[in-house]
């Protein structure tokens, strides 16, 4: 099985421009491909995770990745999948975010001579002469065709700025520039990027009479893909300072039963033979599948040691096994106590399960808080410093835990 066939077997390929040509290039290690990342935050999140895994698979098969950091397009903002305009970022913020991305990507991609390269489109986009761009590149685009693109149609009712309208041309120019300077012959992206990617292939063909190709990856979990990585508290980040390894592990441990095998196929590097075997397992082994998924992905992002700690903590919480020392902690100090005691309302807030005392009270009254496996209903319940020295396991609902300890 070639790498192209493996991508198909894993359910990763959504659509391609030229099936036979792309298949031959990828299987023979002839793809010089790029994927773009706009630096809209100071960390990549799990929405980027699939693209990083895809780049690793293709590089391992002998293909050459070009990692494009959108330091230039970040000034505009991609309207795809958006109901409103993105916030405008300052040059300083964009540069900081670019540096954060590079550091995280090095965990997945090998950079160096005859390996992957990283480029920033600010290097060529910011210096463009607008009039020359309009004459040289703008003439290759039909406004009628652009307005038919899904990324623009969904914004027409609520309003599409002229700034955002230029995004397709900028992305197309990226592909053209990378083709001319680095021999880039292929572009990958999520299937919500299809219109922008086609624009790039057409620009190259019109300007150079040479072939260029585009392939989109299936957005993970189909309709869930566009909100992949979102939780009640925000995005699930790859930066451990923003999303701890335990929280990252739990995100995947709590994937819906129906989606577990999709995630294992698309995101893990387990051999297809092992995955096919797992598909024959009885339904009562679903939690085993979830543990494998969560461990494999946490190990990819944070390393084996952190993945093992996260798994131990989860097992300690959910099945009474494992090391409770690896549970996420809420550390209290003596100043949090009044006469050697702390109330349940304050404890819930200190654990980060509520933003205010009022929210904490409502959560408790609704039966959503347990301490050491006992549901707490009384708002006047208090705990002593001695109890906190031992540590209390505070739980919100079924999935959110903290070990509250006195430091």
C-alpha positions as CSV (number, residue, x, y, z in Angstrom):
1,X,0.0,0.0,0.0
2,X,1.4,3.4,-1.1
3,X,1.1,6.5,1.1
4,X,-1.7,7.8,-1.2
5,X,-3.7,4.6,-0.7
6,X,-3.0,4.8,3.0
7,X,-4.4,8.3,3.2
8,X,-7.5,7.0,1.4
9,X,-7.8,4.1,3.8
10,X,-7.6,6.5,6.7
11,X,-10.4,8.6,5.3
12,X,-8.2,11.6,4.9
13,X,-8.7,12.6,1.3
14,X,-11.8,14.7,0.5
15,X,-11.1,15.9,-3.0
16,X,-8.3,16.3,-5.5
17,X,-7.7,18.2,-8.7
18,X,-5.9,15.4,-10.6
19,X,-6.2,12.0,-9.0
20,X,-3.7,10.0,-11.0
21,X,-1.0,12.7,-11.1
22,X,-1.2,13.4,-7.4
23,X,-1.2,9.7,-6.6
24,X,2.0,9.1,-8.6
25,X,3.8,12.2,-7.2
26,X,3.0,11.3,-3.6
27,X,3.7,7.6,-3.8
28,X,7.1,8.3,-5.5
29,X,8.1,11.0,-3.1
30,X,7.8,13.7,-5.7
31,X,5.5,16.1,-4.0
32,X,6.9,19.5,-2.9
33,X,3.7,20.5,-1.1
34,X,2.7,23.3,1.2
35,X,0.1,23.8,3.9
36,X,-0.6,27.3,5.3
37,X,-1.1,28.4,8.9
38,X,-2.4,31.8,9.7
39,X,-0.9,33.1,13.0
40,X,-4.1,34.2,14.7
41,X,-3.0,33.0,18.2
42,X,0.2,32.2,20.0
43,X,-0.4,28.5,19.9
44,X,-1.5,25.9,17.4
45,X,-4.7,24.0,18.4
46,X,-6.1,20.6,17.6
47,X,-7.8,22.1,14.6
48,X,-4.3,22.3,13.1
49,X,-3.4,18.9,14.4
50,X,-4.6,16.9,11.4
51,X,-2.6,19.1,9.0
52,X,0.6,18.5,11.1
53,X,0.0,14.8,11.2
54,X,-0.6,14.8,7.4
55,X,2.7,16.6,6.8
56,X,4.5,14.1,9.0
57,X,3.0,11.2,7.1
58,X,4.0,12.6,3.7
59,X,7.5,13.6,4.8
60,X,8.1,10.1,6.2
61,X,7.2,8.8,2.8
62,X,9.9,11.0,1.1
63,X,7.9,14.0,0.1
64,X,9.1,17.6,0.9
65,X,6.9,19.9,3.1
66,X,6.9,23.6,2.8
67,X,5.4,25.1,6.0
68,X,3.8,28.4,5.1
69,X,3.3,30.8,8.0
70,X,0.8,33.4,7.1
71,X,2.5,36.5,8.5
72,X,1.2,38.4,5.5
73,X,-2.2,37.0,5.0
74,X,-2.6,37.3,8.8
75,X,-3.0,41.0,8.2
76,X,-6.2,40.3,6.2
77,X,-7.8,37.2,7.8
78,X,-9.4,34.2,6.1
79,X,-13.2,34.6,5.8
80,X,-13.7,30.8,5.4
81,X,-16.0,29.4,8.1
82,X,-16.5,32.9,9.7
83,X,-19.7,34.7,10.4
84,X,-17.8,38.0,11.1
85,X,-14.5,39.6,10.4
86,X,-11.4,38.5,12.3
87,X,-9.8,40.9,14.7
88,X,-6.9,42.9,13.2
89,X,-3.5,41.9,14.6
90,X,-0.5,44.1,15.1
91,X,2.8,43.3,13.3
92,X,4.4,42.6,16.7
93,X,1.7,40.1,17.7
94,X,1.8,38.4,14.3
95,X,5.6,37.9,14.5
96,X,5.3,36.6,18.1
97,X,2.7,34.1,17.0
98,X,4.8,33.0,14.1
99,X,7.7,32.1,16.4
100,X,5.4,30.2,18.7
101,X,4.1,28.1,15.7
102,X,7.6,27.2,14.5
103,X,8.6,25.9,17.9
104,X,5.6,23.7,18.1
105,X,5.9,22.4,14.6
106,X,9.4,21.2,15.1
107,X,7.9,18.4,17.2
108,X,6.2,17.0,14.1
109,X,8.3,18.1,11.1
110,X,12.0,17.7,10.4
111,X,13.5,21.0,9.1
112,X,16.8,21.4,7.5
113,X,18.8,20.9,4.3
114,X,16.9,18.6,1.9
115,X,14.1,18.4,4.5
116,X,11.1,20.6,5.3
117,X,11.4,24.4,5.0
118,X,9.4,27.1,6.8
119,X,8.6,30.3,5.0
120,X,6.6,33.4,6.0
121,X,4.5,35.0,3.3
122,X,5.0,38.4,4.9
123,X,8.4,38.2,3.1
124,X,6.8,38.7,-0.3
125,X,3.3,39.9,0.3
126,X,4.1,43.0,2.4
127,X,6.4,44.4,-0.3
128,X,4.0,44.0,-3.2
129,X,3.1,47.0,-5.3
130,X,-0.7,47.0,-5.3
131,X,-1.1,48.4,-8.8
132,X,1.3,45.9,-10.2
133,X,-0.5,43.1,-8.4
134,X,-3.8,44.1,-9.8
135,X,-2.5,44.2,-13.3
136,X,-0.4,41.1,-13.1
137,X,-2.5,38.8,-10.9
138,X,-5.9,40.4,-10.6
139,X,-6.5,40.1,-14.3
140,X,-6.5,36.3,-13.9
141,X,-9.5,36.3,-11.6
142,X,-13.2,36.5,-12.4
143,X,-15.2,38.3,-9.8
144,X,-18.2,36.3,-10.8
145,X,-16.4,33.0,-10.0
146,X,-15.0,34.4,-6.8
147,X,-18.5,35.3,-5.5
148,X,-19.7,31.8,-6.2
149,X,-17.0,30.4,-3.8
150,X,-18.6,29.0,-0.6
151,X,-16.3,31.0,1.7
152,X,-17.7,34.2,0.2
153,X,-21.3,33.2,-0.3
154,X,-21.8,32.4,3.4
155,X,-20.7,36.0,4.2
156,X,-22.7,38.0,1.7
157,X,-25.8,38.4,3.8
158,X,-23.9,39.6,6.9
159,X,-21.3,41.6,5.0
160,X,-18.0,40.8,3.4
161,X,-15.3,43.5,3.6
162,X,-13.2,44.3,0.5
163,X,-10.2,43.5,2.7
164,X,-11.3,39.9,3.1
165,X,-12.4,39.7,-0.5
166,X,-8.7,39.9,-1.4
167,X,-7.8,36.8,0.7
168,X,-8.3,34.4,-2.2
169,X,-6.0,36.4,-4.4
170,X,-3.3,36.5,-1.7
171,X,-3.5,32.8,-1.1
172,X,-3.4,32.0,-4.8
173,X,-0.3,34.3,-5.1
174,X,1.3,32.4,-2.3
175,X,1.1,29.1,-4.3
176,X,2.4,30.9,-7.4
177,X,5.3,32.4,-5.5
178,X,6.2,29.1,-3.8
179,X,6.0,27.3,-7.2
180,X,8.4,29.8,-8.8
181,X,10.9,30.1,-6.0
182,X,10.8,26.6,-4.3
183,X,9.4,24.3,-7.0
184,X,6.2,23.8,-5.0
185,X,3.8,21.6,-7.0
186,X,1.0,20.8,-4.6
187,X,-1.1,22.4,-2.0
188,X,-3.0,20.7,0.9
189,X,-5.7,22.1,3.1
190,X,-9.0,21.4,4.8
191,X,-12.0,21.0,2.5
192,X,-13.3,24.4,3.5
193,X,-10.3,25.8,1.6
194,X,-11.1,24.3,-1.8
195,X,-12.1,27.5,-3.6
196,X,-8.9,29.2,-2.5
197,X,-6.8,26.3,-3.4
198,X,-8.3,26.0,-6.9
199,X,-7.6,29.7,-7.4
200,X,-3.9,28.9,-6.8
201,X,-3.7,26.0,-9.2
202,X,-5.4,28.1,-11.9
203,X,-3.1,31.0,-11.4
204,X,-0.1,28.9,-11.8
205,X,-1.5,27.3,-15.0
206,X,-2.4,30.6,-16.5
207,X,0.9,32.3,-15.6
208,X,3.3,29.5,-16.3
209,X,1.4,26.9,-18.4
210,X,2.7,24.3,-15.9
211,X,0.7,21.9,-13.8
212,X,0.0,22.4,-10.1
213,X,-2.2,20.3,-7.9
214,X,-4.5,20.6,-4.9
215,X,-5.8,18.1,-2.5
216,X,-8.0,18.7,0.5
217,X,-8.1,16.6,3.6
218,X,-11.4,15.6,5.2
219,X,-12.3,17.9,8.1
220,X,-12.2,15.6,11.1
221,X,-15.5,14.2,12.3
222,X,-17.2,15.6,9.2
223,X,-19.7,18.3,10.4
224,X,-17.9,18.4,13.7
225,X,-14.7,19.4,12.0
226,X,-15.3,23.1,11.9
227,X,-15.7,23.3,15.6
228,X,-12.9,20.8,16.3
229,X,-10.9,21.7,19.3
230,X,-13.6,23.9,20.9
231,X,-14.7,23.3,24.4
232,X,-16.9,25.2,26.8
233,X,-13.7,27.0,27.9
234,X,-12.3,27.7,24.4
235,X,-9.9,26.0,22.1
236,X,-7.8,22.9,22.9
237,X,-4.3,24.2,22.4
238,X,-1.1,22.3,21.7
239,X,0.8,24.6,24.1
240,X,0.9,22.8,27.5
241,X,0.7,26.2,29.3
242,X,-2.7,26.8,27.7
243,X,-4.0,23.3,27.7
244,X,-2.3,20.9,30.1
245,X,-1.3,17.4,28.8
246,X,-4.0,16.0,31.1
247,X,-6.7,18.2,29.6
248,X,-5.5,17.3,26.1
249,X,-5.6,13.6,27.0
250,X,-9.1,14.0,28.4
251,X,-10.3,15.8,25.3
252,X,-9.6,12.8,23.2
253,X,-10.6,10.3,26.0
254,X,-14.1,11.9,25.9
255,X,-14.6,11.7,22.1
256,X,-18.1,10.3,21.2
257,X,-18.2,6.6,20.8
258,X,-19.2,6.8,17.2
259,X,-16.1,8.9,16.3
260,X,-13.4,7.0,18.1
261,X,-12.3,4.9,15.1
262,X,-12.4,7.8,12.8
263,X,-10.0,9.7,15.0
264,X,-7.7,6.7,15.4
265,X,-7.6,6.3,11.6
266,X,-7.0,9.9,10.8
267,X,-4.7,11.0,13.5
268,X,-2.7,8.2,15.0
269,X,0.3,6.5,13.4
270,X,-0.8,3.0,14.4
271,X,-0.4,0.6,11.5
272,X,-3.5,0.0,9.4
273,X,-3.3,-3.7,10.3
274,X,-3.7,-2.8,14.0
275,X,-6.5,-0.4,13.3
276,X,-8.3,-3.0,11.2
277,X,-8.0,-5.4,14.1
278,X,-9.4,-2.8,16.5
279,X,-12.4,-2.4,14.3
280,X,-13.4,-6.0,15.0
281,X,-13.3,-5.5,18.8
282,X,-16.6,-6.0,20.8
283,X,-18.5,-2.9,21.8
284,X,-17.5,-3.4,25.5
285,X,-13.9,-2.5,24.6
286,X,-14.8,1.1,23.6
287,X,-13.0,2.6,26.6
288,X,-9.9,0.7,25.7
289,X,-10.1,2.2,22.2
290,X,-10.5,5.7,23.8
291,X,-7.5,5.2,26.0
292,X,-5.4,4.2,23.0
293,X,-6.5,7.2,21.1
294,X,-5.9,9.6,24.0
295,X,-2.5,8.1,24.8
296,X,-1.2,8.1,21.2
297,X,-2.2,11.7,20.5
298,X,-1.0,13.0,23.8
299,X,2.3,11.3,23.2
300,X,2.6,12.8,19.8
301,X,2.1,16.3,21.2
302,X,3.6,16.2,24.7
303,X,5.8,13.1,24.7
304,X,5.5,9.6,26.2
305,X,6.2,10.7,29.8
306,X,3.5,13.3,29.9
307,X,1.1,10.9,28.1
308,X,1.7,8.3,30.8
309,X,1.2,10.8,33.6
310,X,-2.1,11.9,32.0
311,X,-3.3,8.3,31.6
312,X,-2.4,7.5,35.2
313,X,-4.3,10.5,36.4
314,X,-7.4,9.6,34.3
315,X,-7.3,6.0,35.6
316,X,-7.0,7.2,39.2
317,X,-10.0,9.4,38.7
318,X,-12.3,7.1,36.7
319,X,-11.4,3.6,37.7
320,X,-9.6,3.9,41.1
321,X,-6.2,2.8,39.6
322,X,-3.1,4.8,38.7
323,X,-1.2,7.5,40.4
324,X,-3.4,10.3,42.0
325,X,-0.3,12.5,42.1
326,X,-0.6,13.1,38.4
327,X,-4.1,14.5,38.7
328,X,-4.5,18.2,37.8
329,X,-4.2,20.2,41.0
330,X,-5.7,23.3,42.5
331,X,-3.1,24.6,45.0
332,X,-4.5,26.6,48.0
333,X,-2.6,28.7,50.5
334,X,-3.2,29.5,54.2
335,X,-4.7,32.9,53.1
336,X,-7.6,31.0,51.4
337,X,-8.8,29.7,54.8
338,X,-10.9,31.5,57.5
339,X,-10.1,30.1,61.0
340,X,-8.6,27.0,59.4
341,X,-11.6,26.3,57.1
342,X,-12.7,26.9,53.6
343,X,-16.3,26.7,52.3
344,X,-17.4,24.6,49.4
345,X,-18.4,27.7,47.4
346,X,-14.9,29.2,47.6
347,X,-13.4,25.7,47.0
348,X,-15.3,25.3,43.7
349,X,-14.1,28.8,42.6
350,X,-10.5,28.0,43.6
351,X,-10.7,24.9,41.5
352,X,-11.6,26.9,38.5
353,X,-15.0,25.3,38.1
354,X,-16.9,28.6,38.5
355,X,-16.0,32.2,37.8
356,X,-18.0,33.6,40.8
357,X,-19.5,32.6,44.1
358,X,-23.0,32.9,42.5
359,X,-22.1,30.5,39.7
360,X,-20.6,28.1,42.2
361,X,-23.7,28.2,44.3
362,X,-25.9,27.3,41.4
363,X,-23.6,24.5,40.4
364,X,-23.8,23.0,43.9
365,X,-27.5,23.4,44.2
366,X,-28.0,21.6,40.9
367,X,-26.0,18.6,42.3
368,X,-23.1,19.2,40.0
369,X,-20.3,19.0,42.6
370,X,-18.8,16.1,44.4
371,X,-15.9,15.9,46.9
372,X,-14.2,12.6,47.4
373,X,-17.1,10.9,45.5
374,X,-19.8,12.4,47.7
375,X,-22.3,14.8,46.2
376,X,-22.3,18.1,48.1
377,X,-25.7,19.8,48.5
378,X,-25.2,22.1,51.5
379,X,-23.8,25.6,50.6
380,X,-22.4,25.9,54.1
381,X,-20.2,22.8,53.9
382,X,-16.7,23.5,55.0
383,X,-13.3,21.7,54.9
384,X,-10.3,22.0,57.2
385,X,-6.7,22.7,56.5
386,X,-5.9,19.1,57.7
387,X,-8.3,17.7,55.0
388,X,-6.7,19.8,52.3
389,X,-3.2,18.7,53.4
390,X,-4.3,15.2,52.5
391,X,-5.9,16.4,49.3
392,X,-9.6,16.5,48.2
393,X,-10.8,15.3,44.8
394,X,-13.3,17.9,43.7
395,X,-15.4,17.0,40.7
396,X,-17.6,19.1,38.5
397,X,-20.1,17.0,36.6
398,X,-18.7,13.7,35.2
399,X,-15.6,14.8,33.4
400,X,-13.9,17.7,35.2
401,X,-11.7,16.9,38.2
402,X,-9.1,18.7,40.4
403,X,-7.1,17.6,43.4
404,X,-7.3,20.4,45.8
405,X,-4.3,20.6,48.1
406,X,-2.9,23.0,50.7
407,X,0.7,24.0,49.8
